[in-house]
Amino acid sequence: MFTEAYYQTPERGPDGRWIPVESVKPLNEPFIGGFQPDRFVPVHHGEGVVKMPEGAGQSMGYVEPGYRPPGDVDPYLIPGATALEGRDQGAVTHPGPPWTAFKNRSESFFEIGVMRPHLQFMCGPLLRYDTVDEHHIWRGACLIVTADEGSRYDPNPVLTLDWDPQRPSHAATGPHTVPGPFAQTVHIPGQEIFVYHGIAGTFTFWRFLIEVPLAGQEIGVRYRINGGEQIEFFIPGINQNMRWAAYSCNGFSAGINPDDFKGPGFASGFDPLWEDLLEKHIAKPFHILVGGGDQIYCDSLTLEPELHEWVHLKTQKDKLNYTITDEMKFAID
């Protein structure tokens, strides 16, 4: 987030738009499913492989770039939006490495797959547990949001599930693990449930409905979208209680400095809670994470230069009657 000084004296960028306080950017494939600490990124940079950028947070893995990174920073060291094949994408935010930097290289590094066809992720995957039915079938869903520019929808996105009812959830696996005789692989086509049309572009919401039979023991269910990054969630055995964690207030209000809560050894005030939770999850996986109130924070929108005039109107009536400009819509998007 920019400083209070920038809030008082905002500036316009080379494209004529106000430089945003916060900017939502697409995700590179190594980011999908969460930040991966100490992981090599499969990016071609002369010879060999580029390691995690210097100064990356110890618990976050990578540092998200600012709105416009300094010109002397090598673009291959800055995570950002994966581009269309053959060219960089993105005019407002930093485009990140080109798509060709990932193609045909990533499968050989830590099981990082390349999505084919490519999807420009904006959000997700988000998993939702629904129920266990009378036939002991675990039912849930997965949601992703993709930017239509930079994504290929022919065919629709596909989620692939892999699980083995005879493999304990703590068993080590890798790219050369031989599946057991009862191992299952299921391909689930995505359902297009909503398309958002905004000033900044169009974005599609995709849902994948998941069904997994409970086994006699806890199992790990691995999944990929279009053959990309492999992620895993866990479901209990048929006679096992669920392990779950709960949290609330996933963020800080605009008037709070997160650094006041980070403590020694952490990059930000967000890290202590999530690092503690992830360590417990690694030791003994949770089956459900229950979020309380205040999961989506939009306080920072009130700091955007385009909204200054509206924010400082004196009465609610004036705010309700205010005409929203295209610049405001673009900033909100």
VMD Tcl script that draws the C-alpha trace (Angstrom):
set ca {
  {0.00 0.00 0.00}
  {1.22 3.52 -0.74}
  {2.10 5.93 2.03}
  {-0.13 8.62 3.51}
  {1.96 11.17 1.57}
  {0.86 9.63 -1.72}
  {-2.75 9.69 -0.52}
  {-2.42 13.45 -0.01}
  {-0.63 14.12 -3.34}
  {-1.65 11.39 -5.83}
  {0.05 11.15 -9.21}
  {-0.97 10.05 -12.67}
  {1.01 7.41 -14.51}
  {2.21 7.44 -18.14}
  {-1.16 6.02 -19.26}
  {-2.96 9.10 -17.88}
  {-4.73 7.22 -15.09}
  {-4.20 7.77 -11.39}
  {-1.60 5.43 -9.92}
  {-3.70 3.18 -7.64}
  {-3.14 2.74 -3.93}
  {-3.74 -0.98 -4.41}
  {-3.94 -2.96 -7.63}
  {-5.42 -6.41 -8.24}
  {-3.21 -8.30 -10.65}
  {-3.49 -11.68 -12.38}
  {-1.55 -14.60 -10.94}
  {1.45 -16.37 -12.37}
  {1.06 -20.13 -12.34}
  {3.54 -20.68 -9.44}
  {1.21 -18.52 -7.29}
  {-1.94 -20.56 -7.93}
  {-2.96 -22.38 -4.77}
  {-0.92 -20.16 -2.46}
  {2.61 -18.90 -2.07}
  {5.25 -21.63 -2.09}
  {8.24 -20.80 0.15}
  {11.76 -21.63 -1.07}
  {10.55 -22.83 -4.45}
  {12.49 -22.32 -7.67}
  {10.47 -20.61 -10.38}
  {10.75 -22.35 -13.77}
  {11.73 -19.20 -15.66}
  {14.40 -19.07 -18.36}
  {17.00 -16.41 -17.56}
  {20.16 -16.97 -19.58}
  {21.24 -20.35 -18.30}
  {19.70 -22.33 -15.45}
  {16.85 -21.42 -13.16}
  {16.02 -18.19 -11.34}
  {15.63 -18.68 -7.59}
  {13.15 -16.80 -5.40}
  {13.80 -13.03 -5.52}
  {16.05 -11.51 -2.87}
  {14.09 -9.92 -0.04}
  {11.07 -12.20 -0.41}
  {9.12 -12.68 2.81}
  {10.13 -15.75 4.78}
  {6.58 -17.00 5.15}
  {5.03 -15.61 1.97}
  {7.54 -17.10 -0.45}
  {7.40 -14.28 -2.99}
  {6.87 -10.55 -2.77}
  {4.10 -9.15 -4.95}
  {5.38 -6.26 -7.04}
  {4.17 -2.70 -6.61}
  {2.14 -0.87 -9.19}
  {5.09 0.03 -11.38}
  {8.39 -1.59 -10.41}
  {11.62 0.37 -10.80}
  {13.04 0.27 -14.30}
  {16.30 -1.31 -13.18}
  {14.60 -4.46 -11.86}
  {14.91 -7.47 -14.17}
  {11.32 -8.35 -15.21}
  {12.08 -12.05 -14.88}
  {12.55 -11.55 -11.13}
  {9.14 -9.94 -10.63}
  {6.10 -12.22 -10.23}
  {3.09 -10.91 -12.13}
  {0.61 -11.75 -14.84}
  {1.43 -14.68 -17.07}
  {1.18 -13.46 -20.63}
  {-0.39 -14.66 -23.81}
  {1.80 -17.01 -25.80}
  {4.42 -15.08 -27.69}
  {3.86 -11.66 -26.16}
  {3.68 -9.84 -22.84}
  {0.25 -8.90 -21.58}
  {-0.94 -6.02 -19.47}
  {-0.57 -2.29 -19.87}
  {-1.48 -1.02 -16.41}
  {0.20 -3.55 -14.11}
  {3.57 -5.17 -14.61}
  {3.16 -8.04 -17.10}
  {5.67 -10.41 -15.51}
  {7.52 -13.09 -17.48}
  {6.12 -13.97 -20.90}
  {4.13 -17.17 -21.28}
  {6.90 -18.65 -23.43}
  {9.23 -18.52 -20.41}
  {7.13 -21.20 -18.73}
  {6.17 -23.38 -21.68}
  {7.79 -26.84 -21.92}
  {10.01 -26.22 -18.87}
  {7.92 -26.24 -15.72}
  {6.97 -29.94 -15.54}
  {10.56 -30.82 -14.56}
  {10.53 -28.58 -11.48}
  {8.71 -29.69 -8.33}
  {5.62 -30.96 -10.19}
  {4.71 -27.46 -11.37}
  {2.48 -28.12 -14.35}
  {1.64 -25.76 -17.18}
  {-2.04 -25.16 -17.84}
  {-3.10 -26.26 -21.30}
  {-5.05 -24.47 -22.53}
  {-3.85 -21.47 -20.57}
  {-6.08 -19.64 -18.06}
  {-5.39 -16.14 -16.75}
  {-6.24 -16.63 -13.06}
  {-7.55 -13.68 -11.07}
  {-8.81 -15.60 -8.01}
  {-8.83 -19.15 -6.70}
  {-8.96 -22.03 -6.61}
  {-11.41 -21.65 -3.71}
  {-12.71 -24.89 -2.20}
  {-16.10 -25.19 -0.52}
  {-17.26 -28.14 1.58}
  {-20.98 -28.87 1.27}
  {-21.92 -32.14 2.98}
  {-21.36 -35.88 3.32}
  {-24.48 -37.62 2.00}
  {-26.20 -40.84 3.11}
  {-23.97 -42.85 0.79}
  {-20.80 -41.50 2.48}
  {-19.92 -39.30 -0.48}
  {-17.98 -36.11 0.31}
  {-19.53 -33.30 -1.71}
  {-18.04 -29.90 -2.37}
  {-17.09 -27.46 -5.09}
  {-14.16 -25.49 -6.46}
  {-14.43 -21.91 -7.76}
  {-12.01 -19.98 -9.96}
  {-12.23 -16.55 -11.60}
  {-10.38 -15.97 -14.86}
  {-9.72 -12.89 -16.94}
  {-11.14 -13.44 -20.40}
  {-8.22 -11.57 -21.96}
  {-5.35 -14.02 -21.85}
  {-7.49 -17.14 -21.21}
  {-8.43 -19.89 -23.65}
  {-11.82 -21.56 -23.21}
  {-11.71 -24.19 -25.94}
  {-12.51 -26.52 -24.29}
  {-13.95 -25.23 -21.00}
  {-11.58 -25.50 -18.00}
  {-11.25 -29.00 -16.55}
  {-10.44 -29.96 -12.96}
  {-8.66 -33.31 -12.54}
  {-8.92 -35.14 -9.20}
  {-6.58 -37.94 -8.08}
  {-6.91 -39.97 -4.90}
  {-6.12 -43.43 -3.57}
  {-8.39 -44.80 -0.82}
  {-5.56 -47.11 0.32}
  {-2.90 -44.41 0.54}
  {-2.68 -42.69 3.97}
  {-2.80 -38.92 3.78}
  {0.68 -38.63 5.33}
  {2.30 -40.93 2.74}
  {4.96 -39.23 0.67}
  {4.21 -38.90 -3.03}
  {6.01 -37.50 -6.02}
  {5.93 -37.39 -9.80}
  {7.14 -41.01 -10.00}
  {4.77 -42.47 -7.36}
  {3.13 -45.63 -8.70}
  {-0.66 -45.46 -8.18}
  {-2.27 -48.33 -6.27}
  {-4.86 -50.70 -7.75}
  {-7.74 -48.64 -6.32}
  {-6.41 -45.20 -7.27}
  {-8.99 -42.96 -8.90}
  {-8.70 -40.18 -11.48}
  {-11.73 -38.04 -12.33}
  {-12.02 -35.19 -14.85}
  {-14.65 -32.54 -14.00}
  {-15.67 -29.96 -16.63}
  {-16.12 -26.40 -15.39}
  {-19.54 -24.77 -15.31}
  {-19.67 -21.13 -16.37}
  {-21.86 -19.57 -13.68}
  {-21.27 -15.82 -14.14}
  {-19.46 -13.32 -16.36}
  {-18.60 -9.93 -14.91}
  {-18.48 -7.09 -17.44}
  {-16.45 -4.14 -16.13}
  {-14.58 -1.13 -17.39}
  {-11.29 -3.01 -16.93}
  {-12.47 -6.09 -18.86}
  {-14.59 -9.21 -18.53}
  {-14.04 -11.99 -16.01}
  {-15.62 -15.46 -15.91}
  {-16.54 -17.43 -12.78}
  {-16.17 -21.21 -13.13}
  {-17.53 -23.87 -10.76}
  {-16.43 -27.50 -10.52}
  {-18.67 -29.87 -8.53}
  {-16.62 -32.42 -6.55}
  {-17.68 -35.84 -5.25}
  {-15.25 -38.16 -3.43}
  {-16.27 -41.38 -1.60}
  {-15.05 -41.53 1.99}
  {-12.44 -44.23 2.65}
  {-11.64 -46.22 5.76}
  {-8.92 -43.70 6.61}
  {-8.13 -40.06 5.99}
  {-7.01 -39.45 2.41}
  {-5.46 -36.63 0.45}
  {-7.20 -35.55 -2.73}
  {-4.91 -33.95 -5.30}
  {-6.27 -31.68 -8.00}
  {-5.11 -29.68 -11.01}
  {-6.90 -27.28 -13.34}
  {-6.04 -27.74 -17.01}
  {-3.01 -29.77 -15.97}
  {-1.49 -26.88 -14.01}
  {-0.19 -26.58 -10.46}
  {-1.04 -29.61 -8.31}
  {-2.75 -28.81 -4.99}
  {-4.09 -31.11 -2.27}
  {-6.91 -31.11 0.24}
  {-7.82 -33.70 2.85}
  {-11.02 -35.50 3.85}
  {-11.57 -37.62 6.97}
  {-12.09 -41.35 7.11}
  {-15.62 -42.71 7.18}
  {-15.64 -43.02 11.01}
  {-13.35 -40.09 11.74}
  {-14.35 -36.69 13.09}
  {-13.38 -33.68 11.02}
  {-10.47 -31.52 12.17}
  {-11.30 -27.89 11.62}
  {-10.01 -24.44 12.39}
  {-11.87 -21.14 12.68}
  {-10.79 -17.55 12.22}
  {-12.33 -14.12 11.76}
  {-11.30 -10.70 10.44}
  {-9.13 -11.79 7.54}
  {-7.32 -8.48 7.27}
  {-6.83 -5.07 8.89}
  {-8.97 -1.96 8.73}
  {-7.65 1.04 6.80}
  {-6.64 2.87 10.00}
  {-4.48 0.00 11.27}
  {-0.80 -0.50 10.47}
  {-0.30 -4.28 9.98}
  {3.39 -3.93 10.87}
  {2.38 -3.21 14.46}
  {1.38 -6.88 14.75}
  {4.11 -8.66 12.81}
  {6.55 -9.41 15.64}
  {10.20 -10.38 15.17}
  {11.07 -12.45 12.13}
  {7.89 -11.78 10.12}
  {7.51 -9.76 6.94}
  {4.09 -8.32 7.83}
  {1.36 -8.38 10.45}
  {-0.61 -10.86 8.35}
  {2.05 -13.56 8.66}
  {2.10 -14.78 12.31}
  {-1.47 -16.12 12.31}
  {-1.26 -17.80 8.90}
  {2.22 -19.24 9.41}
  {1.11 -20.79 12.71}
  {-1.98 -22.23 11.02}
  {0.03 -23.61 8.08}
  {2.54 -25.27 10.39}
  {-0.29 -27.03 12.22}
  {-1.86 -27.98 8.88}
  {1.42 -29.55 7.73}
  {1.75 -31.51 10.99}
  {-1.88 -32.72 10.97}
  {-4.04 -31.49 8.06}
  {-7.29 -29.66 8.70}
  {-10.38 -30.81 6.81}
  {-12.30 -27.53 7.05}
  {-11.38 -23.87 7.59}
  {-14.32 -21.80 8.86}
  {-14.13 -18.05 8.34}
  {-16.14 -15.68 10.53}
  {-17.08 -12.09 9.71}
  {-15.07 -9.50 7.77}
  {-13.52 -11.84 5.21}
  {-13.39 -9.28 2.38}
  {-11.88 -5.90 3.19}
  {-12.55 -3.00 0.83}
  {-11.40 -0.17 3.10}
  {-8.52 0.66 0.76}
  {-10.99 1.65 -1.98}
  {-11.71 4.85 -0.06}
  {-8.04 5.84 -0.48}
  {-8.06 5.68 -4.27}
  {-7.63 9.14 -5.87}
  {-10.72 8.68 -8.07}
  {-12.91 8.36 -4.96}
  {-11.52 11.30 -2.97}
  {-14.32 13.70 -3.89}
  {-17.07 11.16 -3.12}
  {-15.46 10.15 0.21}
  {-15.36 13.75 1.41}
  {-19.01 14.55 0.67}
  {-20.69 15.61 3.91}
  {-24.05 13.83 3.79}
  {-25.33 10.40 2.87}
  {-27.82 12.00 0.50}
  {-25.03 13.68 -1.44}
  {-23.16 10.38 -1.72}
  {-26.25 8.50 -2.93}
  {-26.94 11.14 -5.59}
  {-23.36 11.34 -6.81}
  {-22.77 10.29 -10.42}
  {-20.15 7.54 -10.71}
  {-17.62 8.35 -13.43}
  {-15.84 5.90 -15.72}
  {-12.60 6.68 -13.87}
  {-14.25 5.66 -10.59}
  {-15.58 2.45 -12.14}
  {-12.12 1.62 -13.46}
  {-10.56 2.21 -10.03}
  {-13.17 0.01 -8.31}
  {-12.66 -2.76 -10.86}
}
mol new
graphics top color blue
foreach p $ca { graphics top sphere $p radius 0.5 }
foreach p [lrange $ca 0 end-1] q [lrange $ca 1 end] { graphics top cylinder $p $q radius 0.2 }
display resetview
